[in-house]
Amino acid sequence: MKCKIINCLLVLSLIFALSGCGTTEQTTDGQTNQTTTEQTTDYAQAENWAYLETEERKSADVFFICPTVYGGEEDVFNMPLDDEEIKSDFVGATNMEKGIYDEDCRFFAPYYRQAGLNAYELSAEEREPYLTLAYEDIKEAFTYYLENYNDGQPIILAGFSQGADLSIRLLKDCFVDEEVNDLLVACYAIGWSITEEELEEYPHLRFASEEDDTGVIISFNSEAEDVTDSLMIPAGTRTLAINPLNWKTDSTPAEKEENLGACFTDYSGEITTEIPNLTGAYIDQERGALKVVDVSPEDYPPVLSIFTDGIYHLYDYQFFYRNLQENVGVRLDAYLAENGSSETAA
């Protein structure tokens, strides 16, 4: 009963975060979204960053891309950057995952004109223009960061859901430059798919194969054992995945005793509930999905109408929080050792 009450509270907070819609004057042309497409976002302005930690030099930098918090409005599919209520949700959603990454790292997280939740109710083809606009901001922000703040620092690229999608786009685009790619500690693209075909098309991309390889992509999508189709892994497709409990890419099961702690956080980033050994998991080799075996859809519902029962997308970070947190340090230590640094992550 206690667990169910906790989950209900979590669900309510997620609904609030993911359905928040600001009111702002927009112009539309039929079904075409026109949200501030006439101008690019200026990332020389500190107000366009949710986090801009430039003062103290640390072992690495985290460039984090926030998941979807904007619900959208009729014929408006990209988040406006002049609505303070939406931006507050944006910071809150970022805080929920920030604690995994920011130990001994500077943290950079740009506001961007993300695609709204309503865009995900469209077909992939119809959705793409809104994601393209979102990516334009992300590329602009990353380019500004690289030219003005990076100064040769190792980079941890991270995101969830839409943020993971845009992280992979950024890898394909900007990390083809060998000097930039050499800075990559790892890309945590959690809650989106990456395929073998994409790795073949972009040979500078590598998927993780163990717990301490560097310059690699870490990704998985959590679901119940009976799920055969989802927005992230449509039926008939296969994504790559690594198990965050045992860091294997095959179907070797990890028991729940290997789960260091599921953590449920609030908008301040505070861990409100921690459950050690919540669940085990294994990778389904046919779908490439991470099958989560010791929880139920009744206790962890999908929340959003774009997901069916058994899709644990909203819990990808929460279920494996402590294992991911530990792994960020492991990979950063490995990167620093490989590159001749005497520093190690805390």
C-alpha positions in Angstrom: 0.0 0.0 0.0 2.8 2.4 0.9 4.5 1.8 -2.5 1.2 2.4 -4.3 0.7 5.7 -2.5 4.2 6.8 -3.4 3.6 5.9 -7.0 0.3 7.8 -7.1 2.1 10.9 -5.9 4.8 10.4 -8.5 2.2 10.0 -11.2 0.5 13.2 -10.2 3.8 15.1 -10.4 4.6 13.6 -13.8 1.2 14.6 -15.1 1.7 18.1 -13.9 5.1 18.3 -15.5 4.2 16.8 -18.8 0.9 18.5 -19.4 1.8 22.1 -18.4 0.8 24.5 -21.2 1.6 28.2 -21.1 -0.4 30.8 -22.9 1.5 32.9 -25.4 0.6 34.6 -28.6 1.5 32.4 -31.6 0.9 32.6 -35.3 0.0 29.5 -37.2 -0.5 28.7 -40.9 -3.0 25.9 -41.1 -1.4 22.9 -39.4 2.1 24.4 -39.6 3.7 25.4 -36.3 5.3 28.9 -36.5 6.8 29.1 -33.0 9.5 31.7 -33.3 11.0 30.0 -36.4 12.0 33.4 -37.7 15.0 33.7 -35.4 17.5 31.5 -33.7 17.9 31.4 -29.9 20.9 33.5 -28.7 22.9 31.3 -26.3 25.3 34.2 -25.5 22.4 35.3 -23.2 22.5 33.5 -19.8 18.7 33.7 -19.6 18.6 31.0 -22.4 20.3 28.4 -20.2 18.6 26.5 -17.4 22.1 25.7 -16.1 25.2 27.5 -17.0 28.0 26.5 -14.6 31.1 28.4 -15.9 32.8 29.6 -12.7 34.7 26.6 -11.3 36.7 24.1 -13.4 36.0 20.5 -12.6 36.9 17.1 -14.0 34.4 17.2 -16.9 31.4 19.0 -18.3 27.9 17.6 -18.6 25.8 18.9 -21.5 22.2 17.8 -20.6 19.2 17.9 -22.9 15.9 18.1 -21.0 13.0 15.7 -21.7 9.6 16.8 -22.9 7.8 19.1 -20.4 5.7 21.2 -22.8 2.3 19.8 -23.5 1.6 21.8 -26.6 -1.5 23.8 -27.7 -3.8 23.6 -30.7 -1.6 23.9 -33.8 1.4 24.9 -31.6 3.9 22.1 -31.3 7.1 23.8 -30.0 7.7 25.2 -26.5 7.9 29.0 -26.3 10.9 30.4 -24.5 9.1 33.4 -23.0 6.8 31.5 -20.6 8.3 31.4 -17.1 5.9 28.7 -15.9 7.0 26.3 -18.6 10.6 27.2 -18.0 10.1 26.4 -14.3 8.8 22.9 -15.3 11.8 22.6 -17.6 14.3 23.2 -14.7 12.3 20.9 -12.4 12.5 18.0 -14.9 16.2 18.7 -15.4 16.7 18.6 -11.6 15.0 15.2 -11.4 18.0 13.7 -13.3 20.8 16.1 -12.6 22.0 14.3 -9.5 23.1 11.3 -11.6 25.6 13.4 -13.5 26.9 16.4 -11.7 29.3 14.9 -9.2 32.6 16.7 -10.0 31.2 18.0 -13.2 30.1 21.4 -14.4 26.5 21.3 -15.7 25.2 22.9 -18.9 21.5 22.7 -19.8 20.1 25.0 -22.5 16.4 26.0 -22.7 15.3 25.0 -26.2 12.1 25.1 -28.3 11.4 21.4 -27.7 8.7 19.6 -29.5 5.5 19.4 -27.4 3.9 16.3 -26.2 1.2 16.8 -28.8 3.8 16.3 -31.5 4.2 12.7 -30.4 0.6 12.1 -31.3 1.5 12.7 -34.9 3.1 10.3 -37.4 6.9 10.3 -37.4 6.9 12.2 -40.7 4.6 14.9 -39.4 6.5 15.2 -36.1 9.9 15.7 -37.7 9.7 19.5 -38.5 9.1 20.2 -34.8 12.0 18.1 -33.7 14.1 19.7 -36.4 13.4 23.1 -34.8 14.2 21.7 -31.4 17.5 20.4 -32.7 18.4 23.7 -34.3 18.4 25.2 -30.8 20.4 22.3 -29.3 23.0 22.5 -32.0 23.3 26.3 -31.6 23.6 25.9 -27.8 26.2 23.2 -28.0 28.2 25.1 -30.6 28.2 28.2 -28.4 29.2 26.0 -25.4 32.0 24.4 -27.3 33.5 27.7 -28.6 33.1 29.7 -25.4 33.1 27.4 -22.3 34.6 24.0 -23.1 38.3 24.8 -23.3 39.2 21.1 -23.9 37.1 19.7 -21.0 35.9 16.1 -21.3 32.2 16.0 -22.2 29.4 13.8 -20.8 26.4 14.2 -23.2 23.1 13.2 -21.5 19.4 13.3 -22.1 16.2 11.4 -21.6 13.3 10.7 -24.1 13.3 13.7 -26.5 16.5 14.8 -24.9 18.0 11.4 -25.8 16.8 11.6 -29.4 18.4 15.1 -29.7 21.6 13.8 -28.0 22.0 11.2 -30.7 21.3 13.8 -33.4 24.1 15.9 -31.9 26.5 13.0 -31.8 25.8 12.3 -35.5 26.3 15.9 -36.5 28.9 17.6 -34.3 31.0 14.7 -33.0 32.0 13.7 -36.5 34.8 16.2 -35.9 37.6 14.0 -34.5 38.8 16.7 -32.0 35.3 17.0 -30.6 34.7 13.2 -30.5 37.9 12.7 -28.6 36.4 14.8 -25.8 33.4 12.4 -25.4 33.4 10.5 -22.1 30.0 8.9 -23.0 26.6 9.8 -24.2 23.7 8.6 -21.9 20.8 8.6 -24.4 18.3 7.0 -22.1 14.8 6.3 -23.3 15.3 6.4 -27.1 16.5 4.0 -29.7 19.7 3.6 -31.7 20.1 0.9 -34.3 23.0 -1.0 -35.9 22.0 0.6 -39.2 22.7 4.0 -37.7 26.1 2.9 -36.4 26.9 1.7 -39.9 25.8 5.0 -41.4 27.8 7.1 -38.8 31.0 5.1 -38.2 32.2 7.6 -35.6 29.4 6.4 -33.3 30.1 3.4 -31.0 27.7 1.7 -28.7 28.8 0.7 -25.1 29.8 -3.0 -24.6 30.8 -2.9 -21.0 30.7 -0.8 -17.8 33.8 1.3 -18.4 34.3 1.8 -22.1 34.4 5.5 -23.2 33.4 7.5 -26.2 30.3 5.3 -26.4 26.5 5.5 -26.3 24.6 4.1 -23.3 20.9 3.5 -24.0 18.0 1.3 -23.0 14.2 1.4 -23.0 12.3 -0.2 -20.0 9.2 -2.3 -20.5 7.3 -5.3 -19.2 7.9 -8.7 -20.5 4.7 -8.9 -22.6 5.2 -5.7 -24.5 5.8 -6.0 -28.2 5.4 -2.5 -29.5 6.1 1.0 -28.3 6.8 4.6 -29.5 10.5 4.0 -28.8 10.7 0.5 -30.3 8.0 -0.1 -32.9 7.0 -3.7 -33.5 9.4 -5.3 -36.0 12.4 -3.1 -35.2 15.4 -3.8 -32.9 17.3 -1.2 -31.0 20.7 -1.6 -29.2 20.7 -1.7 -25.5 22.9 -2.2 -22.5 21.6 -3.4 -19.1 22.3 -0.8 -16.5 22.4 -3.4 -13.7 25.2 -5.7 -15.1 26.4 -3.6 -18.1 26.0 -6.5 -20.5 24.5 -6.2 -24.0 23.4 -9.8 -24.3 20.4 -11.4 -22.6 22.2 -12.3 -19.3 19.7 -11.5 -16.6 20.5 -9.2 -13.7 18.8 -10.0 -10.4 17.2 -7.3 -8.3 20.0 -7.7 -5.8 22.2 -6.0 -8.4 20.0 -2.9 -8.3 21.8 -0.4 -6.1 18.8 1.7 -5.6 15.7 3.0 -7.4 15.3 6.7 -6.6 12.3 8.9 -7.1 13.1 12.6 -7.1 11.1 15.8 -7.0 11.5 19.0 -8.9 14.2 20.2 -6.6 16.2 17.0 -7.4 15.7 15.8 -3.9 15.4 12.0 -3.6 12.0 11.6 -1.9 11.9 7.8 -2.0 14.7 5.2 -2.4 14.1 1.5 -2.9 17.2 -0.8 -3.0 16.8 -4.0 -5.0 13.6 -2.8 -6.6 13.9 -4.9 -9.7 16.0 -7.0 -11.9 16.1 -6.8 -15.7 17.3 -8.5 -18.9 17.6 -7.5 -22.5 15.2 -9.0 -25.0 17.4 -9.9 -28.0 14.6 -9.7 -30.5 13.5 -6.1 -29.6 16.6 -4.8 -27.8 14.2 -3.7 -25.0 15.2 -3.8 -21.4 12.6 -6.2 -19.8 11.9 -5.2 -16.2 10.8 -8.2 -14.2 10.0 -7.4 -10.6 7.5 -4.5 -10.9 4.0 -4.4 -12.3 2.1 -1.9 -14.6 -0.4 -1.5 -11.8 2.2 0.0 -9.5 4.1 1.9 -12.3 1.5 2.9 -14.9 2.5 4.6 -18.2 0.8 7.9 -17.2 0.7 9.3 -20.7 -1.9 8.3 -23.4 0.9 7.8 -26.0 2.1 4.8 -24.0 0.3 1.5 -23.2 0.4 -0.5 -20.0 3.8 -2.0 -19.4 5.8 0.8 -21.0 8.0 2.0 -18.2 9.5 4.9 -20.2 8.9 7.5 -17.5 10.8 5.3 -15.0 13.9 4.6 -17.1 16.1 6.8 -14.8 14.3 6.2 -11.6 14.4 2.4 -11.6 18.2 2.4 -12.1 19.2 5.7 -10.6 22.1 4.5 -8.3 23.6 2.2 -10.9 23.6 5.0 -13.5 25.1 7.4 -11.0 27.9 5.0 -10.1 28.5 4.3 -13.8 29.0 8.0 -14.7 31.9 8.0 -12.2 33.3 4.8 -13.5 33.4 6.0 -17.1 34.8 9.4 -16.2 37.6 7.7 -14.2 38.3 5.5 -17.1 38.4 8.4 -19.5 40.7 10.4 -17.3 43.1 7.4 -16.9 43.1 6.8 -20.7 43.9 10.4 -21.4 46.8 10.7 -18.9 45.0 12.7 -16.2 45.8 12.1 -12.6 42.3 13.4 -11.6 39.5 10.9 -10.8 35.8 11.5 -10.4 34.6 11.5 -6.8 
